[in-house]
Amino acid sequence: MQGLLLRLSTLDADAESAVRVIAYFDSLLRDHVSVPVLLTATARLAQCPIGLFDAATGRRTRTSPRGVVDSPADTPAAVRQLSSGLGAVWMEREGPAHGLDEIVLERYAAAAEVTLERAAALAQAGQDPALVELALSAETGEAERARALRLLGFAPSTPLQALAIALPDQGLAAGLRAMGHQVREARIGDTEAVLVATNLERSALPDGARVGIGPELPGARAAESWAGARTALRFTGPHDRVMRWSELGALALFADLPEAAVAGLADVQAMERLGEESLAAVRALCLAGSIRGAATAMHLHHSSMAARVARAESVLGFLLTDPSGRLRAHLALALVRLRANLRGDTPA
């Protein structure tokens, strides 16, 4: 640190700003950020594209300030080599260099060395989140996915299931690991991604989390399981906290509808106008299939349940006592949950 501070006097930029750059990268290291997060954070700080060559994987990654990641064909000539043969980093500034570019590149290089070494240690233990992202990404090549899976402790032919868990996570991955399951996890966007080498039953899942479960497929097709898990998660809610891709059936066709299209459906609008009491009655009736069965499930007299169902029917505009009406109600309930998830609200 003292050596860095001594060199600050040679920079045109304000020394206080340079110290802030040092503190910025120090904070990233304290937070144990992943390699992708380090790249994005550096690009946003520098306000120009930056790159990283990882010698261990041979992969060159370029990240823009907007977080767009691509793979450059050639590494720019002006690079900073990392120690111990870890690779190199670079900045792609158009026009004249900024006063803080040198200190940013230096601290970026130092942070990249630490982050790559940490990632290597995690990979050896099979716990590197970046490997999970590679295994689940639809853009990963076959050979790269196979390598990631092997580093995670899975063979490409191993049957795996992907789980998409709504954040904040209630410790589902840790709970599965405590139960003896082989689990690998990573945070992808606003979702916790989990790979597990087990065909999970509902009873095997710890309570509390909203989770979508993808189909069980060979590890080489993990991206397909992840896509199914994310789709299933969109149909979860407080009363349907676990959803399997295999249970969605034709509902999966609605998963990619725009939120505005779902909101415009008359049955969805009517279902959203119901009070909680009537909504609970509709849910119970859809599950039980009869007013008497729904009354038993809700610990109500059947006449009280019938009255609640009648009030719901007056709002919905169709009967719930026949199979076609219950089918409409079941679909509308699912679409209400879907719309809430598309909006980022707490599903009903």
N, C-alpha and C positions, 0 to 999 in steps of 0.2 A: 504493500500500500504506500509506503514512504517513497519508493522509487517512482511510482505512478504520480504521486503528488508533486515530486520534484520536476517531472517532465511537463506538468500542466502549464508552467510558466512559458514554455515554448509554443503553446497553442494560441491561436488568435482568439479562440472562444473564451468566454468568461470561465474562470476557474471554478466558481460555484456551480455552474452548469455541469462541468466535467465531474465534479464530486457527486452530483446527483445521478449522472450516468453510472458511476461506479456503484452507488447505492442501489440503483435500479437492478443491475445484474446480480448484486449480492442478494437482493430480496428474492429474485427468481430462483437462485440456488438454494436459499433457505426453504423455499416452498417445494423443493424437489420436483420442479416441473419436468414434463416429458420433453423429448426432442422436438416434436411438432409444436408444442406450446412455446418453447424457447425460440424457434424460428419465427413464429407469428409475432411474438412480443418484440423481437429485435427488428423485424420489418416495420412494425408500427412505430417503434421509437425512431428508427432511421428515416422513415417515410420514403423508402425506396426498396426495390427488391433485394433480397439477400439470399445466400445459398449455403449449402452444406454438402460436403463430400464425406460420406461415411466409408472409410477404408475397409471396415469389417464386412460390410455387405456389398460394397462397390456401387452404392446407390448415391446419385446426385439429386438433391432436392432444391428447388427454387421456390421461395414464398414471397408474395407481394404484400404490401401494407393492408390490402383488403382481405388477406387470408387465403388468396388463391394459390394453390400448390400445383406445380408442374415439374417436369423433369427436363432441364436444359440439355440441348444437344452437346454443347461444349462449355467447359468451365472457363469463366473469364480469366485473363492473364493476371490481373491484380488480385492475389489471394493471400490469405494468412494460413501458413501451414500449422497444423496442430502437433503437439508433442507426442512422442511415443508412436508415431506412425498412425495416429487415429484418423487422419484425413485432413481436410482443409475447410475454411470458410471464406466467404467473399461478400462484398457489397456491390451493387450495380447502380451507381449514382450517375445520372445523366447530367452533363454540364460540369461546372467546377465543383470541387469537393467542398463540403461544409466544414466549418472549423472543428466540429466534434467528431468527424468521421474516423479519425485515427484512434481516438480513445474508445469510441463505440466498437470498432472492429477488434481492438485489442481485448476489451472486456467480453465481447461476443465470443471470441476465440477461446478465452479462458473458461467461460461458462460452458461452451460446447464440449471442451475436454472433460470437464467434470460430469456433464450430463451423459455423454457417450459412455464414460467409464461406469457410471451408475446403471445405465441401460444394459451394458454388457453383463454386469453382475446380476441384474434382475433376470436377464435372459438365461443365464446359466441356472438360475433357480426356477426357471419356467414361469416367471411372474411379470414379465414385461408387458405393460398395457399396449405398447405400440405393436407388439406381436399379435395381440388379440385383434387390434384394429386391422392389421394386415390380413389375418385369417378370415375376417368377416366382410372385408370390402369386396364389392362386386368388381372393382377395377383391378384387383390383384391378379397377377398371372398365376398359372398353374404351378410352376416351379417355385415361385416366391411364396405362394400359400403353403405348399408342402413343407418348405423350409421353416416357415413360421410355426406351423403345427408341430413339427418335430422339436423345435426349441421349446415349445410349450408343453411337451411331453405327450403329444398325441401323434399317432400314425395317420397319414391321409385317409386310410381305410377305416379308421376307428369310427363307430357310430357316435355322433355328437348331437346335442340339442343346443340351440341358442336361446337365451332368455333375454327379453327386453324389460327392464325394471324401471318404473317411473320414479324419478327423484323427487324428494329426498328418499333414498333407499332406507329400508327398515332393517338392514343387516342380513338380507336374504342370502347373499353369496357366502357371508361368514357362517350363517346357519347351516347351509348346505355342506360347507367344508367341515364344520364340526360334526356333521352326521356321517362323515367318511367319504363324501363324494369328491371326485377329482374336478376341481373348479378353477377356471381362469377368468379374470374379469378386467374390464376397462370402462372408463367413462367416455361415451361417445355423444357429444352434444349435450342434450338435457336428459340423456338416458343412460342407465348402467347396463352394460352389455356383459353377459355371462356365457361362457362355454362350459358345458358339463357333459361328461361321458356316461350319462345315465338316462334311461327313459323314465322321466320323472312322473310320479303320480301326484295328484293334488294333495294327498295326505302328507307327502314328503316335503311340501313347501312350508316354511315358517309363516306364521300369521302376520298380517299387516301390510305387506307390499302389494302394489298393483303390478301384475306381471303378465306379459304375453309370452307364450311358449311356442317356439318354432317346431317344425317337424323334425323327427330324428332322421338324420342323413349321414352319409360318410363325411369325414372331415373335409375332404376335397370339395364338398358342396356346402360348406359352412355358411357361405354368403346367402344361399337360398333359405337356409334355416333362419338366419338373422332377419331376412326380409319378411318371412312369415311371422316371426316373433314380434317385429315392430307393427305389422298389420294387426295382429291379435291384440296388442297393447292398446290400440286406438278404440277398441270396443270394451275396455274395462271401465269399471266405476266402483263406487263404495259398496254396492251390492253384488257386483260381479268382478271381484278383485283379480281373479285368475282366469285367463282365457287362452285356449289352445287354438293354434292355426287350424288343426284338424277338426275342430268343432264349429268353425265359422261357416263352413259350407258356402252357400250363395251369398252370405253377408259380405264375404271378402270382396265381392264385386263393387261394393259401395265404398270401400276403404279410401280410394283415391279421388272421390268426389270433392269438389271445392266446398268449403264451409258454407258459402252463400247458396249453393244448390241444395244442400241438406236443409238449411234454414228455411228455404222456400217451400218445402213440402208441407202440405196442410196437416197431415197426421202428426208431424213433428211439432208444428206450431201448437196444435191442440194439446198434445201431451205435455208441452212445456207450460201450458196454462193451468194444469191440474195442481191442486194443493198437495202437500206431502201425504196427507191421509189417503186421498183418492189415488195418488201415485203408488203408494204402498199396496193398496187393494188391487190395482191393476197388475203389479208385479206378482203378487201372490196368486192371482187367478191364472196368469199365464203359466206359472210354474205348476200349479196344482191341477189345472184343467177343469175345475168345477168350483162353484161357490162354496159348497160344503167343505171341500178339501182346502180351499183358501182360508175359510173361517177357522178350520182346525189349526192350520199353520200359523195364523195370527192370533190364536186364542180368543176368538170372537164368536158370538152366537151367529148362526147362519143368516138370521134376519138382519143383523147389523151389517154383516158383510154384503148382503144383497142391496142394502140401502146405499152403501158406499159405492158399489159397482154401478148402481143406477145413476148416482150423481156424476160418476166418471163418464158414463155413456152420454149423458146430456151435454157434456163439454166436447167429447170426442166426435159425436155425431154418428156413431155406429155401435151395434150391439157387441157385447163381450161374451155373451152366453152361447155363441155358436163358434165352431172352429175357425171360420174365415175371419171373424172379428178378432179372435184371440191372436191369430197369425198377424193381422195388421198391427195389433197392439204390441206384440213381441218385436216386430220389426221397428216400429216407431220408438220403442224404448231403446233398442240398440242404436238407432240413429241419433237419438238424443245424447247418448254417451259419446258417440263418434263426434258429434258437433262440439260438445264441450271440450273434448281432447284436441280437436282441430283449433279451437279458439285458445287453448291453454288454460281453460277454466277447470274447476273441480267438477268432475262428471257427476250427474245425478244418479 
